[in-house]
Structure formats: structure tokens, C-alpha cells
């Protein structure tokens, strides 16, 4: 068991002699359609981190469950923390692991709203410590890996759509209500998707779904997770994630 909250300090101390890698999963609590749990992002990233850690020695940090979800705040149940709070808390967690010898930090992030702040933090940590940092932006990360699995003709990677539903059916089927799964097209057409603008998510969808959730299957979800694990393993075992050499005076 490499989830640190379930380890004894003795086991933690022993394991830090074997690995310098920590996986820090982050999620969100927000609308995820009428059929999926609001914690779907964190459910996916924690599962990914745990499956990777079953294959290589790695610590798995406690899930950071709530992210910056202000864009979805109009939907009941959405929780959000300020970017400064997210950044400060995640920094403290990462630097705690650095203190105990971790030199490779992979943020396994399931929510787009967290991305810029984790990118900023990764740069900061690499500037201040002899570490290598990277981020998995989960829902964007899986897109090129699974194009051959697409069945829907409408936003298969949209919010709570085909692939979000598939992953949840695989991981937590007991928390999925497929009797409520819907197909929802965006309420308005975006002729300028190449421009990033603040937009009301609720104005685009009354259901919280963008795409066709009815196309989700547990079988597709299992294959998504399998391919994602293999891709993460390839990265963390590559030179791209090698710890930089320390200057002589810092050794």
C-alpha cells in the first residue's frame, strides 16, 4: 500500500530509501451531469495514481479533492477554492515530500481549472529545489490515446460525456445513474474556440453534460485506464523525467 495516509512511519521511512517519486492526485467537486458523482475528477486521478504505483515504486499522496471551479459555481453542489489557496496548499504538500527525499513530483490532475496554477507551482519548485516536476492534465491527456474508441458524434471528450461516463462506469459503477444519462449539445455555437474567454458553463448546458453520456461503457473506461497507466509509466521511466544534476556546491 503506497497511499501515505495508510502507511506507518516505519514503512514510509523504509520506502523513501527505494524511491524518489511521489504522485499527487488532484480533483474537483463540481457538476458532472445528472448521472455522475461530483467528485469524478478526483476519483479518476486517484485511481490512476494508485494503478501506476502498483507497477513502480512511488508514494501516492492524499487526494486534494477540491480545486478552482468558479466557472461551474452556478450549479448546486459545486465547491471551489481560491487559486491562492490551491497553490499554497499544494505547495506545502509537495515541499513536505521534498523534505523526505522525493525528487520527482507528478501532479495527477483531473480538473482544467487547476492546470495553470499547477504549471506555475511546478516551475517554482524546480527553481527552488533540485527536483523534476510534471503534470498530467487527465481529461486532455487521454484524448489522443483513445480516439479509436470513440463512438459518439458529439463531443466524446466533453464534460461528463462519453469518456467521462465510461471511466466512472469502470471505476465506481455503484455511483453512476445511467438512467439519467443524457445527450446535450452546447446551447450556443462558438465560432472562436481559439480565443480563451470567461464563459458561463450553465449558459451552455442545463444538464451539466456537453456531449453524449449515453455512449459510455465500463469496457471503454477500463481500456482508457489501461492505456493511461502505460503512458504514465513510459514517461516516468524516461529521461524526460530524470532529476537534474545538482551543482557541486549544493551536494
N, C-alpha and C positions, 0 to 999 in steps of 0.2 A: 504493500500500500504506500503510494508516494504522495497522497494528499496530506499536506503537512499538518492539518488540524487533527488528523487521526494518528500521527506518529508520536512516539515518545521522544524525549530529547536525546536519549541514548541512540535511538535509531537514526534520528536526524544527524547527530554528530558522526555516526559511522558512515552514513550515506554521503555526506559532504566530502568525504575522502575519495569517493568514487565518481562524483560528477560535479560539474560547474554550471549545469544547465537548470534554469527554472522556467516553467511555463506559467504565465499569469493570465488566467481567463477573465474576460470582462463581458458584461452583457448589458441589458436594459430591461426595464419593466414598463411596457407600453402596449398600446393596442396592437393586436396581431390577428385581426379578423375576428369574427364571431365564433370561430371554431377552434382557435389555438390558444394556449396559455400565454399570458402577457410576458412571462419570463423566457420566451422561446430563444432569444438571442443567447442568453447565458446558459440555458440547457444545452444548446448545441456546442458552445465553445468549451464548456467544462467537459463534455463527453469527448470532444476531440483531444483536449489536453490529456485526459486520462488514458485514452487509447494510444496516444503517442508514447506516454510514459510506461505503458506495458511493453513497449518494444525497445526502448533505450532508457538508460538510467537518467532520470530527470525528476526534480521536485515539481509538484503541481501546487501552486498557491491557492488559497481560498478564493472562490469566485468573488469578483467585485460586481455585484448584481445590478446596481442602478447606475445609469450613465446620464449623458446630457441628451434629453429627449424633448426639448422645448417645442420642437416643430410638431410634435404629436400631442401636445398638452391639452388640446381641446377635447380629447376622448377621455371618458371616465376611466379612472384607474391608472392612467399614465403617471409615473413618478420620474422626477428629473432632479439632478444636482447641478449646481453651477459649474462651469468649466474649471474655475479656480479650485473648487473643492475636489473635483475628479482628479485634476492634475496633482494637487498636493497629496491627496490620499495615496494615489498610485505611486507617486514618487517615494513616499515613505515606505510603502511595501517593498518596492524594488530595492531601495537602499538598505533595507533590513536584510534582504537576501545577499546583497553585495557584501555586507558586513561579515556574513558567514561563508564567504568564499565563492559565491556564484559570479561567474564572469560572462555567461551567455544568458540573455534575458529575451524571451519571446513572449510578446503580448498577443494572446489569442483572443482577438476582439470580435464581438458579434454585432456591433452597432455602428452604423455610419457616422452618427453624431459624435462618437468618441475619437474618430480617426485623426483629425488634425491635432488634438491635444496629446495623443499618444505619440504621434510623429515628433512633436515638439519635445516631449519628455525623452524619447529615445536619443535625440540629438544632444540634449542636455546631459544625459547620463554618460554618453560616450565622450563628451567633452570633459567631464569631471572625474571619470573613473576609467580604469583600464578594462573596459567591458565592450562587448558587442551586443547591440540591441536590434530587434526587428519586430515587425507587427504583421499578423495575419488579419486581414480585413475580411472576415469569414464569408459573408454573402457575395461579395465581389470576387473573392478568392476562388470560390468553387465554380464560377460561371464557365471559364474555358475548359474546365476538367470534365464537364458533364453535358456538353452540347449534343452529343449523340443520344442522350436520354430524353431530350425534350419531346413532349407530346402536345403541349398547348400551343395555340397560335396567338395567345395573348399574354405578353409579359411573363414568361415562365419563371423569371427570376424576380418578379415584382414582389411587393410586400405581402407576406402571408399567402403567396401564390403557389404554383406547382411544386417548387423545390423546398420552400419553407415548410409546406404542409407535409411533403414526403419525409423530410428529416424528422419532424416531430412524430409522424406515424411510426417511424422506425425506433425512435428513442423513448418516447413516452406515449404510446398509443392510448393508455388509460386516461390521458388528459386531452385527447383530441375528440371533437364533436363533428364528425363528418356529415351528420345530418344537418349541420348549419353551414357547411362549406358552400361558397358562392363564387360565381364568376362576376367580376366587377371591372368595367372599363373606366379609365380616367374620365372625370366629368368634363374636362376641357382639354383641348389639344394643345400641346406645347410645340410651337414652331421653332423655338430657340433652345433646345436642350443643351447646347454647348455653352450657355451662359448660366452661371450659378446664381440663383436668386432666392431670397426668403419666400416661401410659399406656404399657404395653409394646406396641411395634409387633409384636413376634414373637408375642405372645399373640393378636393379631388375624388374622395371616396367616402360614402356614408357608412360603409361596412368595415373599413379598415383593411380591406383587401384591394390590391391592384394586380389583376391577373385572374387566372382560373384555378382556384383552390381545389376544384373537383377532380383535377387531374393528378393529385398527389397520391402516391402509393408508398407503402412501407418498403417494398422491394427497391424502388428507386432511392429512397432515403438511405438504405443500407449500402448501396453502391456509392452514393455520394460520400458517405463517411469513409468507406474503404479507400476510395481514391484520394480523399483529402489527407488521410493519415499517411499514405505513401508519399504524397507530395511534400508534406511537412518533414517527414523523415529524410527525404532526399536533400532538403535544404539544410537541416541542422547537422547533417553529416558531411556537408560540402565545405570547400574552402571559403565560400561566401559568408559563412557564419563562424569563421575561425576568429579567436580572440586576437586582437592586435598585440604585437610585441611591446613590452613596456620599455621606456627609456632606461638606460643603465642606472641613472641616479634614482629612479623610482623603485628599483628592485631591492 
